[in-house]
């Protein structure tokens, strides 16, 4: 078995969990990895009790980025936004359970960035709107 | 371009085993496998002759150029200017003073866009370029168009990745101040018929800038035969060191241009009130040049010239002839760009359905095969092809048919891992 493309990684890639847009989402955040064109949008439906009732994602890209998003969404339901804000890179990499080389770390962490952006109530990373306006 | 040599005779003619022995890095292993370097469009490996030429400068006579009146400076200056003369001969430039050393093709193209473009492109002018351009020959013109209020006209490709010559000709006939055109596409390996296109552009009164970053390493480039006004390329893609690059321009244009960078070595006289510029080419070489890199590039040109650019091109086409049918026989594999060998260099961009190029490149790396996966600094082209990225294998004089077979085997293994 390949040490990176393990069966469960490929399974999450080919059969992503919680995939598709989420109607009525209270939070959503879109992010890309310009190096390889990976894209992830995270959708959260947060209830009045402040807990995530539902989570979906859409995206396209390499197996690592898409499997990482699928695996990440599996543990988000029922969590509070503060708990999501506390997720860190080691948490995501441990959950992936594979050793990621430096060149692929951005692929593995794109979903975390999108999730945290959504949890913070953002639609784009701070500064991105300014940067986009300046280059147009 | 006619290919007459058979694959076997082309290889034999090149004596690839002997060539490979000149490149220390090619005997390295990756993940326990012999290195198969197929990322030459990104950068090439260096022969010992280049490394030795550079080490000799540092060990035997290093001194800053154009400054000292002692022997070391004179020797280093002579070696630097000799490298310039070698570059001039390599691209058949009329005069060595038309050769400006820069860091890479990107810097050369920016030099033209700034130093020539800002004084010569006005509001309402048309800048014609193509969807095949590397960002380095696209973004400088896009930004110049914005700053000057000029119109940017971007020529499309057909579904095989060939430039739409009908569209290009029509747009040039409508008038153009600038044509910025790549000689060879870095993403697809397509060779554009530059000489013919330049004739159309000249009838329209356009100044023509050619990006030769992917052609100078692999084919003969003759600026007088091409008829262009500026041409830029990088040394590191043609066996030279990183940090060496060239922009060539017609002396009549370079002389009328303002400098790109100001500083030491590029002036003839400076007073509190004003400055006067040095002669060509030093007007464009502010500060201490990367003279050791330039000397290394000179050694690379000697190495390539001893073998012969036409033989190198023939060898790469023979590799392509070996590789393309094998790749095309793979289920779900798409090769971007023309499938024929006409008007092509040894670059193959492909995609396997169900395997993202980054996953493909990671799996190929496990087999020792280094390829590029990504957008190749070519966003407009990727958008045109409708893909976020491709996997690109690019060949050079030291690659073998056996290495092409390793690539195909590795692609098959990747398909097994992904079950596609």
Interface residues (C-beta under 8 A of the other chain):
Chain A: X2 X4 X5 X10 X35 X36 X37 X38 X60 X61 X62 X63 X64 X101 X104 X107
Chain B: X355 X356 X357 X358 X359 X362 X363 X366 X373 X374 X375 X382 X388 X389 X417 X418 X419
